[in-house]
């Protein structure tokens, strides 16, 4: 192990599009753990659109990153030196950590909760996406708020993304008819052929209102929204009576605010409901969700795809790429392998 530790800090607050110069790479000595502390070597970082909100302060459920602080992300790391009886050298743990090759912890992550031990037969990348916050967002948003019934028609935007790809699969498990949107023909083919969606619209080249009317002539029962903007407007126009709209994300407006929906009265006309949520509100139920989704994964009912960017130095570009749609499935940054 060298004595050098690289860290990506926030150099400026993004005011629009996320740019790589919002980050600065600094180099320091690897810290030494004191009594009760553990030194971690980060293995993987998660890339999530909400990280932009952590930088510009729009995600008000969490303390924002400040200029000069390490960028933060969900991470899996290995304990390389422990002075804490709860953790031993070699343990694999997860939590909200900093964008640093080595990270010093008192046994808690940046949200104040204990570092979680990672184990079992599931590969680490799967444990960070399908069977973690990403997958749980799809699980609770669809099942708790969407309340799918067999035969329902479900529309999922961002269907080739980390959350949308899981939400659509869970809807199929629930016996629903599912249509998605994605930004390339390649993504649409993957969504249909690999994930089992009934159809997928290329929102860049196809007419969404026409396709929705053809696919769901009697209306959409559940709209699982990951993008907001015009696609949300299109979905509201095609709601069925008693429809449920689930607001999980709005990536189209994270860098540049989008106009609000112009046809919100469709909620009244269709006696529909619209609900938003933050997945951390369901933390007490994560273990139950993980066990159930793990069974679906083991049986082949749920498929997982990770879009892995190699190299610590590529972290800013990997996060920026989420907002240009260059990922398919769950984007992760691979830093190192367990020793």
Order of alpha helices (4+ residues) and beta strands (2+ residues): beta-beta-beta-alpha-beta-beta-beta-beta-alpha-alpha-beta-alpha-beta-alpha-beta-alpha-beta-alpha-beta-alpha-beta-alpha-beta-alpha-beta
